[in-house]
Amino acid sequence: NLVIVDTNILIDSLYSRIADLLEMSNNIRLDLVGNRYYHHMLIHLSNQFKLKLHVPKASIEELKAFSMKEDRLIGLFDKVHIDPDAWKKEVTSEKIETFVNQIIKDFNTWRPPTNAPTHVSFERSDIEEFLLRHVKVYEKLTDMKGKDDRTTISGHKHAVFPEGGDIEIMLTCANLAGQSLPKIGTITVASQDSDFTHVSRAFEEEFGFAVAKNANQLRQHLTN
């Protein structure tokens, strides 16, 4: 089984590593609860079920771009008081770069075979047509999320659709699911992004990949 790891899981892993860094240096306890532990469970389940993990190129690019913006890193801790001096001392760009490289290594244990012919079942236009068919869902999600980072696609005038990187991840998953990959059975996306989870059944029916928004869902997919 192959699990595609979405960017939000990688960012949670980065959050956890920064929290560990701040805890060790400042004798504080940051409560990491609920979905923030999904990335830990993903590594655990990958060992338990011998899963292969894959980070798409778009997820790598999104993680690296996110990690370079200190305000977004600090924003991960918006519900916790962080001493600015401790942050400045401990959370250096070098440490963040090391964390990012290690995260990509940890969650990218499988790569598509380089000698296999590239098989493209779907084009970006296929994903965009899918999104247009589910426009009501994405309009509601935009109302909930706000219009920052939403995009327009041809055929609809309002910016209510996922970012380009997310559309690329959807396309990658669809094309991997459409291939006959050696020693790969099912393909599941590990994501807490509502752009994936709110239309998960439709993704599975149309493109052949499942979506698991937490460890329990992933375990169910693996044991069914």
C-alpha positions in Angstrom: 0.0 0.0 0.0 1.1 3.5 -0.9 0.3 6.6 1.2 0.7 10.0 -0.4 1.5 12.6 2.3 -0.1 16.0 1.9 1.6 19.2 3.0 -0.4 19.8 6.2 1.0 16.5 7.6 4.5 17.7 6.9 3.9 21.1 8.5 2.5 19.3 11.6 5.7 17.3 11.8 7.7 20.6 11.5 5.6 22.1 14.3 6.3 19.1 16.5 10.0 19.3 16.0 10.1 23.1 16.7 8.0 22.4 19.9 10.5 19.8 21.0 13.3 22.2 20.4 11.6 25.0 22.5 10.6 22.5 25.3 14.1 21.2 25.7 15.7 24.7 25.9 13.0 26.4 28.0 11.6 23.8 30.3 8.1 24.3 29.0 5.4 21.8 28.0 3.5 22.5 24.8 0.4 20.4 24.6 0.2 18.7 21.2 -3.2 17.1 20.9 -5.6 15.5 18.5 -4.8 15.8 14.8 -1.3 17.1 15.5 -0.3 13.5 16.3 -1.3 12.2 12.9 2.2 12.5 11.5 3.6 10.4 14.4 0.9 7.7 13.8 1.7 7.8 10.1 5.3 6.7 10.7 4.1 4.1 13.2 1.5 2.7 10.8 4.0 2.7 8.0 6.2 0.4 10.1 3.3 -1.8 11.3 1.7 -2.3 7.9 4.9 -2.0 5.8 3.5 1.1 4.1 5.3 3.0 1.4 5.2 6.8 1.9 5.5 9.3 -0.8 5.8 13.1 -0.8 4.8 14.7 -4.1 6.9 17.4 -5.6 4.2 20.0 -4.9 4.2 19.1 -1.2 7.9 19.4 -0.9 7.8 22.9 -2.6 4.9 24.0 -0.3 6.8 22.8 2.8 10.0 24.6 1.8 8.1 27.8 1.0 6.2 27.7 4.3 9.4 27.1 6.3 11.1 30.1 4.9 8.4 32.5 6.3 9.1 33.1 10.0 5.7 34.7 10.6 4.0 31.6 9.4 6.2 29.4 11.6 5.4 31.6 14.7 1.7 31.5 13.7 1.7 27.7 14.3 2.1 28.6 18.0 -0.7 31.2 18.1 -2.3 29.6 21.2 0.9 29.3 23.1 3.0 32.0 24.7 6.5 31.7 23.2 9.4 33.8 24.6 10.6 35.9 21.7 14.2 35.7 22.9 14.1 31.9 23.2 12.6 31.7 19.7 15.3 33.9 18.3 18.0 31.9 20.0 16.7 28.4 19.2 14.7 28.5 16.0 17.4 29.4 13.5 17.1 29.1 9.7 19.8 26.4 9.8 17.8 24.2 12.2 14.6 24.7 10.2 16.4 23.7 7.0 17.7 20.6 8.8 14.2 19.7 10.1 12.7 20.2 6.6 15.2 17.9 4.9 14.7 15.2 7.6 10.9 15.4 7.3 11.1 14.9 3.5 13.4 12.0 4.1 11.2 10.4 6.8 8.0 10.7 4.7 9.4 9.9 1.3 10.3 6.3 1.5 9.0 5.4 -2.0 9.6 7.0 -5.3 8.0 6.2 -8.7 10.2 3.7 -10.7 12.6 5.8 -12.9 12.7 3.1 -15.6 9.0 2.7 -15.8 7.2 4.4 -18.8 5.4 7.6 -17.7 1.7 6.8 -17.8 -0.6 9.8 -17.7 -4.3 8.8 -17.3 -5.4 12.3 -16.4 -4.5 15.9 -17.2 -4.9 19.0 -15.0 -8.1 19.8 -16.9 -9.6 16.6 -15.7 -9.0 17.7 -12.1 -10.4 21.1 -12.8 -13.6 19.6 -14.3 -14.0 17.5 -11.2 -13.7 20.6 -9.0 -16.2 22.4 -11.1 -18.7 19.5 -10.7 -18.3 19.9 -6.9 -18.3 23.7 -6.9 -21.0 23.9 -4.2 -18.8 22.1 -1.8 -15.8 24.4 -2.6 -18.0 27.5 -2.3 -19.0 26.4 1.3 -15.4 25.6 2.1 -14.3 29.0 0.9 -16.9 30.6 3.2 -15.4 28.7 6.1 -11.7 29.2 5.2 -11.8 32.7 3.8 -10.8 33.7 0.4 -7.0 33.9 1.0 -5.1 31.4 -1.1 -8.2 30.4 -3.1 -7.9 30.3 -6.9 -10.1 30.6 -9.9 -10.3 28.0 -12.7 -11.7 28.3 -16.2 -15.5 28.0 -16.2 -16.1 29.7 -12.9 -15.5 33.4 -12.2 -15.0 33.2 -8.4 -11.9 32.2 -6.5 -13.3 29.3 -4.5 -11.0 26.5 -5.5 -7.8 25.0 -3.9 -4.3 26.4 -4.5 -2.4 25.3 -7.5 -0.1 23.1 -5.4 -3.1 21.2 -4.0 -4.5 20.7 -7.5 -1.1 19.3 -8.6 -1.2 16.9 -5.6 -4.7 15.7 -6.7 -3.4 15.2 -10.2 -0.3 13.2 -9.0 -2.6 11.0 -6.9 -5.0 10.4 -9.8 -2.2 9.4 -12.1 -0.4 7.1 -9.6 -3.8 5.4 -9.0 -4.2 4.9 -12.7 -0.9 3.1 -13.0 0.0 -0.6 -12.5 2.8 0.0 -10.0 4.9 -2.9 -8.8 4.1 -4.1 -5.3 1.6 -1.3 -4.8 -2.0 -2.1 -4.0 -4.2 0.7 -2.8 -3.3 4.4 -2.9 -4.4 6.6 0.0 -3.8 10.3 0.6 -3.0 11.3 4.2 -4.5 14.8 4.5 -6.5 16.9 6.9 -7.2 19.5 4.3 -11.0 19.8 3.8 -10.4 20.4 0.0 -9.5 16.7 0.0 -11.6 15.3 2.9 -15.0 16.8 2.0 -15.1 15.1 -1.4 -13.1 12.0 -0.5 -15.8 9.5 -1.7 -15.9 11.3 -5.1 -12.1 11.2 -5.4 -12.2 7.4 -4.8 -15.1 6.8 -7.2 -13.6 8.9 -10.1 -9.9 8.7 -9.7 -9.3 5.5 -7.6 -7.5 7.0 -4.6 -8.8 7.2 -1.0 -8.4 10.0 1.5 -7.7 9.4 5.2 -8.0 12.5 7.5 -6.7 10.8 10.6 -5.0 7.6 11.8 -8.2 5.8 12.5 -9.4 6.3 9.0 -6.1 5.2 7.6 -6.1 2.1 9.7 -9.6 1.3 8.4 -8.4 1.6 4.8 -5.5 -0.7 5.5 -7.5 -3.4 7.2 -10.5 -3.4 4.9 
